[in-house]
Amino acid sequence: MYSLSYIIHIIGVALWLGSFTAFGFLLQSLVREDEPMKNYRSVINKIRIWINYGVLPGAVVVMLTGVYMILQLNRETLPFYMIFMEQAGSMIVLLTVVMLSVYSRRLKKKLEGETLKKDKTLEALSLAHTNYMFSSAALVLLVIIVVGMRIN
């Protein structure tokens, strides 16, 4: 069961990092186009839906499989990189899910034409969403680097 959890964990991290990086660059390039963002509403909505129903649940699965694998080990003898992976990884997943869910909801409302409390343009909301995706991907990459270096 540990091996299956490990495989699912690695696939989830790859999905998370790859999707956030690719969609971040795509959204960023759409915002920088000379054409109005209204022309890209369907693309933005599909990206938002994929993140909400594909990547964010995948990030939660990464956290759950990580917790399962850590619980199989002796907690008293864990090296620094394992503790860092557990604690930093869990915080990154939770912050990512919360922040992207909030901004995804705002983006959805804007795409549907509803008014927001703090009214922002579609471009501004898309850039904020992109920045959260890039931040999350950078933090995941930091955890991968620390774990890859196996710092004791």
C-alpha positions in Angstrom: 0.0 0.0 0.0 3.0 2.3 0.7 4.2 1.9 -2.9 0.8 2.8 -4.3 0.6 5.9 -2.1 4.1 6.9 -3.2 3.2 6.6 -6.9 -0.1 8.5 -6.4 1.9 11.2 -4.4 4.4 11.7 -7.2 1.8 11.8 -9.9 -0.2 14.4 -7.9 2.8 16.6 -7.4 3.6 16.4 -11.1 0.0 17.3 -12.0 0.0 20.2 -9.5 3.3 21.7 -10.5 2.8 21.2 -14.2 -0.8 22.4 -14.4 -0.1 25.5 -12.3 2.9 26.4 -14.4 1.2 25.8 -17.8 -2.1 27.5 -16.9 -0.2 30.3 -15.2 1.7 31.1 -18.4 -1.4 30.7 -20.5 -3.5 33.1 -18.4 -0.6 35.5 -18.2 -0.3 35.5 -22.0 -4.0 36.0 -22.5 -4.0 39.1 -20.2 -1.1 40.6 -22.2 -2.8 40.2 -25.5 -4.1 43.3 -27.2 -7.5 41.8 -27.6 -10.1 42.3 -24.8 -10.4 39.5 -22.2 -14.1 39.1 -23.1 -12.9 37.1 -26.2 -11.2 34.5 -23.9 -14.0 34.0 -21.3 -14.6 30.3 -22.3 -10.8 29.6 -22.0 -10.5 31.3 -18.7 -13.6 29.4 -17.4 -12.2 26.0 -18.6 -8.9 26.7 -16.8 -10.8 27.7 -13.7 -12.9 24.5 -13.8 -9.9 22.3 -14.4 -8.1 23.8 -11.5 -11.1 23.5 -9.2 -12.1 19.9 -10.1 -8.7 18.5 -11.2 -5.7 20.1 -9.6 -7.0 21.2 -6.2 -8.4 17.8 -5.4 -5.1 16.4 -6.7 -3.3 18.6 -4.2 -5.5 17.3 -1.4 -4.7 13.7 -2.5 -1.0 14.6 -2.4 -1.4 15.8 1.2 -3.4 12.7 2.2 -0.9 10.2 0.6 2.0 12.1 2.2 0.4 11.9 5.6 -0.3 8.2 5.1 3.3 7.6 4.2 4.7 9.7 7.1 2.5 7.8 9.5 4.2 4.6 8.4 7.6 5.9 9.6 9.0 6.4 13.1 8.3 10.0 13.9 11.1 10.4 16.4 13.8 9.6 13.9 12.6 11.6 10.9 15.3 13.7 9.2 14.7 17.4 8.6 13.7 17.1 5.0 10.9 14.7 5.9 9.6 17.0 8.6 9.9 19.9 6.2 8.0 18.0 3.5 5.2 17.1 5.9 4.7 20.5 7.5 5.5 22.9 4.7 3.8 20.7 2.1 0.6 20.5 4.2 0.6 24.3 4.7 1.2 24.9 1.0 -1.7 22.6 0.1 -4.1 24.2 2.5 -3.2 27.8 1.5 -3.4 26.9 -2.2 -6.8 25.3 -1.8 -8.2 28.3 0.2 -6.7 31.1 -1.9 -7.4 29.6 -5.3 -10.9 28.7 -4.3 -11.6 32.3 -3.2 -10.2 33.8 -6.3 -11.8 31.2 -8.5 -15.2 32.1 -7.0 -14.5 35.8 -7.8 -13.4 34.9 -11.3 -16.6 32.9 -11.8 -18.7 35.8 -10.7 -16.9 38.2 -12.9 -17.3 35.8 -15.9 -21.0 35.5 -15.2 -21.3 39.3 -15.2 -22.1 39.7 -11.5 -20.8 42.7 -9.5 -18.2 42.1 -6.9 -17.8 43.9 -3.5 -14.4 45.1 -4.6 -15.0 45.4 -8.3 -11.9 44.4 -10.3 -11.4 43.9 -13.9 -11.3 40.5 -15.4 -7.6 41.1 -16.3 -6.8 42.0 -12.6 -8.6 38.9 -11.3 -6.9 36.7 -13.9 -3.5 38.1 -13.0 -4.1 37.5 -9.3 -5.2 33.9 -10.0 -2.0 33.5 -12.1 0.2 34.9 -9.3 -1.3 32.5 -6.7 -0.7 29.6 -9.1 2.9 30.7 -9.7 3.4 31.2 -5.9 2.1 27.7 -5.2 4.2 26.1 -7.9 7.3 27.9 -6.6 6.7 26.7 -3.0 6.1 23.2 -4.2 9.4 23.4 -6.1 11.1 24.6 -3.0 9.8 21.5 -1.1 11.0 19.3 -4.0 14.5 20.8 -3.9 14.8 20.4 -0.1 13.6 16.8 -0.3 15.8 16.1 -3.3 18.9 17.4 -1.4 17.9 15.2 1.6 19.0 17.8 4.1 19.3 16.3 7.5 
